Amino acid sequence: MRETSVMSLTKLFKATLSAAAVFAVAGTAMTAQAEEWKFAIEESTGDVQDLYAQKFKELVEEKSGGDVDVTIYTYGQLGTENDITELTASGAIQFSNASPGHLGTFVPEIQVFGVPYLLSQNNEVNKEILSKSPTIYKGLSKDFESKGLKLYTMYPEGEMVWTTKKDVEAPKDLNGVKFRVMTSPILIDSYKAFGADPVALPWGEVYSGLQTSVIDAQVNPIFFIESAKFYEVTDYLVYAGQQQYTTTVVTNDAFYKGLSDERKEMLKDVKSELDDYIFKAQAKLNDEALAKIKKAKPSIKVIKLNAEQRAKFEEASKGIGEKLVQEVGGDTKQVLSDLRKEIAEKEKELGKE
């Protein structure tokens, strides 16, 4: 997904939002106003996170009887991904999306979701794990709280799909392939293990990089590939099953603890409804995006690796999880072990694919 400038605008936003709060308090003295909850997302209008935020807004405003007004800030309006996480931790805003790629700066243990082939090939299993896992919602909670955050939910945005200029069905096919990845150590290590030459190219240079062969391939959910038009400058879409793009929604821990029991129960109900909604909505959005790509470029070749082919990539990258445990420490080993057990148990119930 996107990466942005490391220049933080957090102090400016805090000042601006604090000033807005003063005016809001002054206004309340004259007329009763709805309480405002600010929700910042990492994506643009119409993307998966926006679908979630819009439904969250609808449900919260409805269930609160109009006593809460949710304001949504899309990508870039409040700065970088790191900025909006900092704003949430400081209490300047109440909710934000925080994807594991950059959230690892705040909560290192969350990087386990970058381990190749951790999640299931059965998305019903992934839905159950991401929405209900004790490891996620109990085991990781204290790690979030220590940073001033509360983990509200976690959900998938779709499989991370490779766009390439050649057929890729085994690790040997990636030898010498310049593969654009985000500047995440676990992703760089993973793609080296897959056989590729990972390149940490800024998001804004990916399209031109593919066009001019500065890079040969990149990875993103299909909805993002369609909106960014990466398919125009590549020839293959490869579903290797190595990773789901996941995101979290976090809230300010002190804000949440200060809510009434009634408000907390409302948020619990909203989460439950949204777990079902977003799972279906993101799948529909990605299916529609793939159809648009095929229509726009009939020559595009779609490859879905089978279990035997996936096993070769999984074997090549099997040491990544253990390397992460050594580098991050803390609760990472326990979190990774517990997640693997939970996923295996759920696959026994629902199937592996």
C-alpha positions in Angstrom: 0.0 0.0 0.0 1.0 3.7 0.2 4.0 5.0 2.1 4.4 8.7 2.8 6.9 11.3 3.9 8.4 10.7 7.4 8.0 14.4 8.2 5.5 14.4 11.1 2.8 17.0 11.3 1.4 15.7 14.6 2.1 18.9 16.6 0.3 21.1 14.0 -2.7 18.8 14.0 -2.8 18.6 17.8 -2.9 22.4 17.9 -5.5 22.6 15.2 -7.7 20.0 16.7 -7.3 21.4 20.2 -8.4 24.8 18.9 -11.4 23.2 17.3 -12.3 21.6 20.6 -12.2 25.0 22.4 -14.7 26.4 19.9 -16.8 23.2 20.2 -17.0 23.7 24.0 -17.9 27.3 23.6 -20.7 26.3 21.2 -22.0 23.8 23.7 -22.6 26.5 26.2 -25.2 27.9 23.9 -26.7 24.8 22.3 -26.6 21.1 22.9 -24.4 19.5 20.3 -23.6 15.9 19.4 -20.3 14.6 20.7 -17.8 14.4 17.8 -15.6 11.3 17.2 -12.9 11.7 14.7 -11.9 8.7 12.6 -8.9 8.8 10.3 -8.2 6.2 7.7 -5.1 5.3 5.6 -6.9 5.1 2.3 -9.1 7.1 -0.1 -12.8 7.4 -0.7 -14.3 4.1 -1.9 -11.4 1.9 -0.7 -11.9 -0.8 1.9 -11.1 1.3 4.9 -13.5 4.0 3.8 -16.2 1.4 3.4 -15.6 0.3 7.0 -15.4 3.9 8.3 -18.6 4.9 6.5 -20.5 2.0 7.9 -19.1 2.7 11.4 -20.3 6.2 11.1 -23.8 5.1 10.1 -24.1 2.6 12.9 -22.7 4.8 15.7 -24.8 7.7 14.8 -27.9 5.5 14.5 -27.3 3.6 17.7 -26.4 6.7 19.7 -29.6 8.3 18.7 -27.7 11.2 17.1 -25.7 11.9 20.3 -22.5 11.0 18.5 -21.3 12.5 15.2 -18.5 10.7 13.5 -16.2 12.7 11.2 -14.1 10.7 8.7 -10.7 11.9 7.5 -9.4 10.1 4.4 -5.8 9.5 3.3 -3.5 12.5 3.7 -5.9 14.9 5.5 -4.2 14.5 8.8 -0.8 13.5 7.6 1.0 10.2 7.3 -0.1 6.8 8.6 2.3 7.3 11.5 0.8 10.7 12.2 -2.7 9.4 12.6 -1.6 6.7 14.9 0.3 9.3 17.0 -2.8 11.5 17.0 -4.9 8.6 18.3 -2.4 7.7 21.0 -2.3 11.4 22.1 -6.1 11.6 22.2 -6.3 14.3 19.5 -8.5 12.0 17.5 -10.6 9.0 18.7 -10.2 6.3 16.1 -7.9 5.4 13.2 -6.8 2.6 11.0 -3.4 1.3 11.7 -2.0 -1.4 9.4 0.7 -3.8 10.7 3.3 -2.5 8.3 3.8 0.8 10.1 2.0 -0.1 13.4 5.1 -2.3 14.1 6.9 0.9 15.1 4.4 1.3 18.0 3.5 -2.3 18.7 6.3 -4.6 17.4 4.5 -7.8 18.1 1.8 -7.0 15.4 4.5 -7.6 12.8 3.6 -11.4 13.0 0.9 -10.7 10.5 3.7 -10.1 7.9 4.9 -13.7 8.3 4.3 -15.5 5.0 1.6 -18.1 5.0 0.6 -17.5 8.7 -3.1 -16.9 7.8 -5.3 -19.6 6.2 -6.1 -20.1 2.6 -9.7 -20.4 3.9 -11.0 -16.9 4.3 -13.8 -18.1 6.6 -11.0 -19.2 9.0 -9.3 -15.8 8.6 -12.6 -14.0 9.4 -13.0 -15.9 12.6 -9.4 -15.4 13.7 -9.2 -11.7 12.9 -12.5 -10.9 14.5 -12.5 -13.2 17.6 -9.0 -14.5 18.3 -8.1 -14.4 22.1 -4.5 -14.0 21.1 -5.3 -10.8 19.2 -7.9 -9.3 21.6 -6.4 -10.4 24.9 -2.8 -11.4 24.3 -1.9 -8.2 22.3 -4.1 -5.8 24.3 -1.5 -4.9 26.8 1.0 -4.1 24.1 -1.4 -1.6 22.5 -2.4 -0.1 25.9 1.2 0.5 26.8 1.3 2.9 23.8 -1.9 4.7 24.7 -4.0 2.7 22.2 -6.8 0.2 22.4 -7.2 -2.4 19.7 -10.9 -2.1 18.6 -10.9 -4.6 15.6 -8.8 -6.2 12.9 -10.0 -7.2 9.5 -8.8 -8.3 6.0 -8.6 -6.1 2.9 -7.9 -8.9 0.5 -5.1 -11.2 -0.6 -1.8 -9.5 -1.4 -1.5 -10.2 -5.2 1.7 -10.0 -7.3 1.7 -8.0 -10.5 4.6 -9.3 -12.6 6.0 -9.2 -16.2 6.5 -13.0 -16.3 4.9 -16.2 -15.3 5.7 -17.0 -11.6 4.9 -20.5 -10.3 7.9 -21.4 -8.2 10.7 -19.5 -6.2 13.1 -20.1 -9.1 10.9 -17.9 -11.3 11.6 -14.9 -9.1 15.4 -15.2 -9.4 16.7 -11.7 -10.5 13.2 -10.2 -10.4 13.3 -6.7 -8.9 10.3 -6.8 -6.6 9.0 -3.6 -5.0 8.0 -4.0 -1.4 7.4 -1.5 1.5 10.3 -0.6 3.7 9.5 -3.3 6.2 12.3 -5.7 7.3 10.0 -8.7 7.4 8.8 -8.0 3.9 12.3 -7.5 2.6 13.4 -10.7 4.2 10.4 -12.6 2.9 10.9 -11.6 -0.7 14.6 -12.4 -0.5 13.6 -15.9 0.8 11.2 -16.2 -2.1 14.1 -15.7 -4.5 13.4 -12.1 -5.6 15.5 -8.9 -5.3 13.4 -6.7 -3.1 13.4 -3.0 -3.8 12.1 -0.4 -1.4 10.7 2.1 -3.9 8.5 5.0 -2.8 4.8 4.4 -3.5 4.6 7.4 -5.9 7.3 5.9 -8.1 5.9 2.4 -8.5 3.9 2.9 -11.7 6.8 4.6 -13.5 9.2 2.1 -12.0 7.3 -0.8 -13.6 6.9 1.2 -16.8 10.7 1.8 -17.1 11.8 -1.6 -15.6 13.4 0.0 -12.6 11.3 -2.7 -10.9 9.7 -5.8 -12.4 7.0 -6.6 -9.9 5.0 -5.3 -7.0 2.5 -6.6 -4.4 -0.9 -5.1 -3.2 -4.5 -6.1 -2.8 -6.4 -6.3 -6.1 -8.6 -3.3 -5.4 -5.5 -1.2 -5.0 -3.9 -2.6 -8.1 -6.9 -1.6 -10.0 -7.2 1.9 -8.6 -3.4 2.5 -9.1 -3.5 1.0 -12.6 -0.5 -1.2 -12.0 -1.9 -3.8 -14.3 -1.4 -1.4 -17.2 2.4 -1.9 -17.0 2.5 -5.6 -16.0 1.3 -8.8 -17.7 0.4 -11.2 -14.9 -1.6 -11.2 -11.7 -0.3 -14.0 -9.4 -2.3 -15.2 -6.4 0.4 -17.0 -4.3 -1.6 -17.1 -1.1 1.4 -15.8 0.9 -0.4 -13.0 2.8 -3.7 -11.2 3.4 -3.5 -7.5 3.7 -4.8 -6.8 7.2 -5.5 -3.6 9.1 -6.5 -2.7 12.6 -8.8 0.0 14.0 -7.4 1.5 17.1 -8.9 3.9 19.6 -7.4 6.1 22.3 -7.2 3.9 25.4 -8.0 6.7 27.9 -10.9 7.8 25.7 -12.3 4.2 25.7 -11.9 3.7 29.4 -13.7 7.0 30.0 -16.8 5.9 28.0 -20.0 4.9 29.8 -20.9 1.2 30.0 -23.7 2.0 27.5 -21.3 3.5 25.0 -18.9 0.5 25.4 -21.8 -1.9 24.7 -22.8 0.2 21.7 -19.2 -0.1 20.3 -19.2 -3.8 20.9 -22.5 -4.2 19.0 -21.1 -2.0 16.1 -18.0 -4.2 15.9 -20.1 -7.3 15.7 -22.1 -6.0 12.8 -19.1 -4.6 11.0 -17.2 -7.9 11.3 -19.7 -9.5 9.0 -20.2 -6.4 6.8 -16.6 -5.7 6.0 -15.7 -9.3 5.3 -18.3 -9.4 2.5 -17.7 -5.8 1.4 -14.0 -6.2 0.8 -14.5 -9.5 -1.0 -17.1 -7.8 -3.3 -14.8 -4.8 -3.9 -11.9 -7.0 -4.8 -14.0 -9.2 -7.1 -15.3 -6.1 -8.9 -11.7 -4.8 -9.2 -10.5 -8.0 -10.8 -13.4 -7.8 -13.3 -12.5 -4.2 -14.1 -8.9 -5.2 -14.7 -9.9 -8.1 -17.0 -12.2 -5.8 -19.0 -9.6 -3.0 -19.3 -6.8 -5.4 -20.2 -8.2 -8.7 -21.7 -4.6 -9.9 -22.2 -3.8 -9.9 -18.5 -3.0 -13.4 -17.3 -4.4 -14.5 -13.9 -2.5 -17.3 -12.1 -3.7 -18.9 -8.9 -1.0 -21.1 -7.4 -2.2 -24.6 -6.2 -1.3 -26.1 -2.9 1.8 -27.9 -4.2 3.1 -24.6 -5.8 2.3 -22.6 -2.7 4.2 -25.2 -0.5 7.4 -24.3 -2.4 7.2 -20.7 -1.4 6.1 -21.6 2.1 9.1 -23.9 2.5 11.5 -21.2 1.1 10.3 -18.7 3.7 9.7 -21.0 6.7 12.5 -19.3 8.8 11.0 -15.8 8.6 8.7 -16.1 11.7 11.6 -17.4 13.9 13.8 -14.6 12.6 11.2 -12.0 13.6 10.9 -13.6 17.0 14.6 -13.2 17.6 14.7 -9.6 16.3 11.6 -8.2 18.1 11.5 -10.3 21.3 8.9 -9.4 23.8 5.7 -11.4 23.4 6.3 -12.1 19.8 7.2 -15.8 20.2 4.1 -16.5 22.3 1.8 -14.5 20.0 3.1 -16.3 16.9 2.8 -19.7 18.5 -0.7 -19.1 19.8 -1.9 -17.7 16.5 -0.6 -20.8 14.7 -2.5 -23.0 17.1 -5.7 -21.1 16.8 -5.6 -21.1 13.0 -4.8 -24.9 12.9 -7.8 -25.6 15.2 -10.1 -23.4 13.2 -9.0 -25.1 10.0 -9.9 -28.5 11.5 -13.4 -27.1 12.0 -13.9 -25.1 8.7 -11.3 -26.7 6.4 -8.0 -25.4 5.0 -9.3 -24.0 1.8 
